[in-house]
Structure formats: structure tokens, C-alpha cells
Amino acid sequence: MRDARRGPSSTGPGRFRRVLRVRILGAGVAGTAAAALIAAAGHEVELIDEDFAQPALGTSLALFPPAQRVLARIGVLDAVTAGATAPREGRLVGRGGRVLATLPSGEALLVPRPHLLACLRRALPSEVRRRRMRVQDVRPLRRGADVLVGADGLHSLIRLSGWGEGARARGHGMTILRGITPQAPPEISETWGGGWLFGITPLTGGGTNWFASVPEHRAPDREGDLAHLREVVGGARAAIDAVLEASAPARTTVHGLFTVSPVRPVREDVVLIGDAAHAMAPNLGHGANTALSDAAALATALDGAQRIRPALARYAARRHLVDQGWRLGSEVMLRAGMADGLAGGRDAALGGVGRALARRSRGDQEPAR
């Protein structure tokens, strides 16, 4: 076993801490945040990515207060907020255009993914070693590292290597489309139709961010994908028609919907974070939030750790059930939003919940019986 290198400890004068060699595969939100936090604690960090590319399209992520606190810990909250929007509420609309509920935003920031990632990358300490390489075999990555972090996303090579074929991402027979338009949003809403959903949110700078889920269908090109989406949802609501009229293939992304079955995120000295550990449906808007919380929890677990495996066990105990709860909840919301034959009963139930929430927000009382 290697001799542990030690340096001054932040836990008190005269104490020493082990300086860890941490190797992170994947420079997305989870990997970059983890690199920034772990390096700031004095550990040696190597961040590996195939190309360190910025996302091609600036679609938005919702970041709630716990994620905002992680950004503050990294030192980028003000910079991220400067490029974000913060709507106060949005409407949930059912089949036929009926407003089911008006929901508060939960103090969320809507942040374009490229802006968030750029802020995180600028915050990386200069000591972080960045290496561009295409990884096909993860076994060499464990050599010379105290901890190997899999932040390599939905189709994680580290997860497949260490957890086996049973941990391969699984499809849900749906297609996700996301896009932006330069026009201001006609409303802030998510519409649950019969077998499809369509969301509209504001985009920083005055434009519109939109997203849609439909039964699996792929056309030869983006123009065909948009044409199919217009066939499925066109005419359902004027606001959706207006957004799709302003949409263009060059400002649209299309991909399948995949999630990851439950896996415990730690094996020996290897740990999974973000989508590599718990890729989820987008319906609760918590993918980036859980990724940032994972990064912060991992940095905390490693800070001052003398033994790796107990530290990683503490990380798993803190994050595994929470992350799996969000993963499961997102799938439940996905199934509710995409319901077809049961859409009428779903809308009636949600309409009752929406009315109760509205009464509570106004301070109304139920009539005495």
C-alpha cells in the first residue's frame, strides 16, 4: 500500500490530514462541481473528459435552494444567478386546456446549462489537472488514484465496468424534445395531454425554453422530429402552437428517455455521482440538483478522511436513498404526465388538489358542514 501523503489539516492546529489523489471521469455538472470542491479542500484532483465541450444548446435547468447553497459553497452563486431567471409560479394544465393547479416555483432559478457549466469550470482551482482523453477501459484509471469518481453520465462506462450489465441504462419508449426560441414565452406552464406533455418556461434574455415528451418516434432529421411533434400536440393549446411556430431545427435537441435502475453508488474505492448513479426522468427537474448535492456530499465525506472506504460508505449513506427517492418520484410523475386512457381521472384528481392549494394560499376556509 502507498504511504499516505499528509498536509496541514483545517480541523485544528498541529493536526495533519491525508491528501488524496482523486480522479474524476466526466466534466459535466456533477464532475466539475466535485472537482472544484474536492480540490478546494486541498486534495489532488485530475478531471478527465473526452473533449470538455460546452452544450450545443442553451436549454434551461431548474436549480432549487439546496443546489443554490452548493453553488454558494463553490463561490459561483452570484455569477450563476446573473444569467438566470426566477419565475414565481407556473400552471399545470390538463387535457383539453383545463388549468389543474397554479404552482409556486419553490424559489427555483432557471439557468441555461451552458451558463451553469461555464461558471463551474471558471471556478476550478488552477491545481486541478485537466486531461482530454477518450476512455474505453476504466481499469487503468484506478492506478495511482485513491478514489475514482464516475461522473460520466447516463451511459457511464465506470458503472458498466464495476456494476455489470444489470446496471445498463434502460429506455422508456419515449422521445424527449427540447428547444429555445427568441420570443418571450406566452405563459409558464406544463401541459399534460393524452399520452404527451409539453412545458414552457422563460429563458434568460427574454426568450422561451420549451420541452416535450411523446411516445417514441424518430425522424431522419430535426425538421422531421419537429413536424411529428406538431402533428401530436398541434391544436391542443394556442400557447403550444405559438411556441412551436417559432421553433427551428437548429434550436432543437432530440433524444430518447433513459433511466438507471437502483445501484448502490460505491464499490471499493470507486464512487458514482450524478446521472452515472441515478439518471432519472426529467419530470421533477432534479437531475442537476441531485448532481450538485452529490458533489458536495462527496467532498464533505472525503475531507479529513484517513480511510477511503469508510468515507465512501458515509457518502453512500447520506445520498443513496435521497437520490433514489428523486429517481422514483420522477418516474411516477412521468407516468402521470404521459397518461392517456386515465387522463380524465388524473385531471379530476389534480384539479381538486389545485383548488385546495389555491384556497390555502388565499387563506380560505372550507365551509362548515
N, C-alpha and C positions, 0 to 999 in steps of 0.2 A: 504494500500500500504506500502511496506517496506520502511524504511528510506534509502535514498541513502547514501552509504559509499563514503567518499571522500578522495582524497590523493593529494599530490603536483601535480601541473599542469606543463607541459612542455611549456605552452603558455606564461609564464611570471612569475616573482617573485610575491609572495603574492596572487596568484590566486589558486583556487582549482578545481579539476576535479572529476567527478564521476567515481568510479571504478566499472566496470560492471562485472557481473557474466555471462560468455558466455559458453554455452555448445555446442559442435560440434559433430555431429554424422557422422562418416566416416573418416578414416585415410589414404585416398588416397592423390593424389597430391593437390587437392583443400583444403581438410580439414586440412592437415598437414601444408600447407603454411599459411592458415588463422590462425591456432593456433599459429604458430611462430610469425606472425606479430601482432596479437591482444595481445598476452602475452607480447611481447616486448614493447608495449605501456603502460604496467602497469595494464592491466585488469586480472581478474581471469579466467582462461580457463580450461575447462575439455574436453578432447578429448576421444571419445568413439568409439571403434571398436570391432568387433566380435573376431578377432584374431591378428590384426596388422601384417598380413602375408606379406612377400615380394612377388612380382610377380614371378611366377614359370619360366617364360621365358624372356630373356633379349631383346625383340624386341624394336625397336627404336621409339622415339618421336622426331618430329621437333620442335625446340624452336626458335622463331624469336626474334628480338631485344626488343619489348615490354616485352615479357616474361623474357628475359635475364635481363632487368632492375629490374624486380620484384625479381629475384634471387639475384641480387646485393644488393637490399634493405634488403633481409633476411640475406645476408652475405655468400652465398654459390656459387656465380657465378664462382669463380676460381676453386672450387672443382668440380662443375658440368662440367666445360669446360675441366678439366683434363681427364675426362672419356668420352669425346665426339669426334665426327668427324665433319669436316666442309667442305663438298664438295662445289666447286664454282658453279657448274651448273649440269643440268641433261637434258635428252632428253625425249620429248613426242613423242611416236611412235604410228602410226595408224595401222589400219587393213592392213595386207599384208606386214608389216615391214617398211612402209614409215615413215621417220623422219618428223614429223609435225613442231616441234619447238625445239630449244635449249634454255632452260630457266635458268636464274640465280637463285641461291639458296636463294637470299634475306638475306644473312648473317645468315642463319639458322645454329644452332647446331643440330646434330643428336645425341640424348642421349638415351642410354638404360634405359627403365623405372625403373628397379630395382636400377640403379645407382642414378637417379634423386630422387627417393623416399628415398633412404638411406641418401643422402646428406640433404634432408629436415628434416628427422627425427633426424639426429645428431644436427641440428640447433635448435631444440625445446628447449626453456628455461627450466631450471630444475623445475620452478614453475608450468609448465603445468602438470595437473593431467591426467594420462592416465588410462583409465578403460576398461578392457575387459568384454564385455557382449553382449549377443545376444538380440537384441531389437525386440519385437513383438508388442508392443503397445507404440506409441511415446508420448501419453498424459502425463505419469509420467515425461518425460524428461523436460517438461515445468516448473515443480515445482521447485522453488528455483533458476530459471535462469532468467536473464534479457533478454537474447537473445538465441534462439535456432537456430542453423545453420544446415541445411540439406546439407551435403556433402556426402550423401550416395549413389551416383551414379545413373546409368541408371534406375534401378528399385526402386528408392527412396521410402522408407516407409513413410518418412516425407511428400513427395509430395503427395502420395496417401492419406495420412491421412488428410492433410489440403486442398488439391485441388480437391480431389474426383476422381472417376473412369475415368472421361474425361481426366485426366492428366496421365493416364497409358501409358507406352511406347508402341509404335506401330512398328510392323515388316514391312519389305520391301520386303519380299520374296527373300532374298539373303543370301548367306553364305560367311563369311569372313574367310580367312585362313592367318595366319601369321607364319613366321618361321625364323630361323637363320641357317647358315651353317658356318663351319670353313674356307672355301675357300674364297679368295678375290673375290669381285664382278666382273663379266665380263664387266659390264658397269653400269652406273647410269641412270635409265630410268623408265618410266611408259608407258606401252603398253596398248592402248585401242583397244581391239579386237572387234569382233562382239558378243556383249552380255556378255563380261567378261573384266576384266582388271588385269594387273599384274605389280607390282612395284619391283624394285631392287635398294637398296641403300647400302652404306658401313656401316659396323658395327665396333665399336671400337675394336681395337686389330687385325684388318685385315680381319675379316670375312664379311659375307653378311647378310643383313637384307632383307627379302622379304615379300610381302603381295599380296593377290589376292582377287578379288570379282567374284563370279559366281552365276548363278541362284540357288535358294535354293536347297540344296541336302545334306543329312547327311547319312553317312555310319555308321555301327556299331562301328567302331574304327578309329583311326587316320590313320592307314595304308590304310584303305578303302577310307578315305577322300582324302589322297594324290593320290591314284590310280585314283580316279574320276577326280581330278584336272588335272592330266597328260593326261587323256582322253580328257578333254575340251580344254586345251591350248597346249598340246604337238604337236610339229612340227610347231608351229606358228613362232617361232624365236629360233635361236640357243642359245642365251643368256638365255632365259627362260628354255630351255631344260637342259642347264648346271646347272642352279641353282636347278631345281627340281631333277636332278640326284643326287645332293649332299645332298638333304633334307632327313630328317628321322622323323618318327612319334614322337619320344621323344622330338624333337626340333620344334614341330609344335603345334599351337593352332587353334581351330576351334570354331566359334560361329556365331549366327545369327546377322543380321543387324537390330538394333532398333534405333529409334529416339524419341524425345519427342515433342509433339505439343506445340505451344507457350503458356506459362503461365507467368503471372507477378510474379516475384520471391519473393514477400514479402506479408505476411498476418499477421497482428497484430505484434507480436514480433518474428515471425518465418521468416527465410530467406533461400532461396535455392541458392547454388553456384555450379559451375562446371556442370558435367553431370546431377546432380539432377535437375538443372534448364533448361538445354538446350542441352541435349545429341544430337549429330549431326553425320552425316555420316563422315567417315574419310578422304574424298577426298580433303579437303583443308588443312589437317594436323593442325587444330587449336583447337582441343579438350583440350589439355594440356595448350595451350597458353591462351585460354579464362578462364580456371580454375585458373591459376595463376593471371591473371588480375582481376578476380572476388575477389580473396582473398585479393589482395592489395587494391582494391576499398572499400571492406567492412571494412578493418582495418582503412582506412582513414576516412570513414563515422562515425565510432564509436569513433574515437579519439577525446576526449573532449566533447562528446555528453552528454547533460544533459537530453534530452528526447529521448526515443528509437525510437518511430515511425517516427518522422521527420528524424532521422538519417538513418533509413532503407529506407525511401522514397527517400532520396538523393542517396543512393546506387542504388536503382532501376532505378532512372532517369539517372544515369551515365552508367549503364551496360545493361539494358534490351534491348534496340534497337540494340546496338552493338552486343550483343550475338546472338540475333535473326537474325541479318544480316548474321553472320557467319553460323548459322544453316541453313538458307535458301540457302545461296550460296553453302554450302557443298552438299545439296540435288540436286541443279541444276547441279553441277559438277558430282555427282554420276550418274544422268540420262544421261548426255552427255557421260561419260566414258563407261557406260553399254549399249549404243545404239546399236541396232542390224540392223534392217531394214534401218535405216537412217545413218548408219556408213559411207557410201560413201560420202554423202553430208557434214556430220560433218567433215570428214578428209579433204575434199577440202577446207572448210572454215578455219579450223585451220591451214592448210598448208599455206594459204595466210597470215594469221596473223603471223605465224612463220617467213615467208620470210620478212615481213615488220619489225619485231623486229630485225632480223639479219642485215638488211640494216641500221637500226638506230644505232645498236651497232658498225657498221663499219664506220658510218658517211656517208654512200652512199646517193646519191640524186636520186630521181625519174627522169627519162629522161623528158626533156621539151616536151610538146605536142603542 
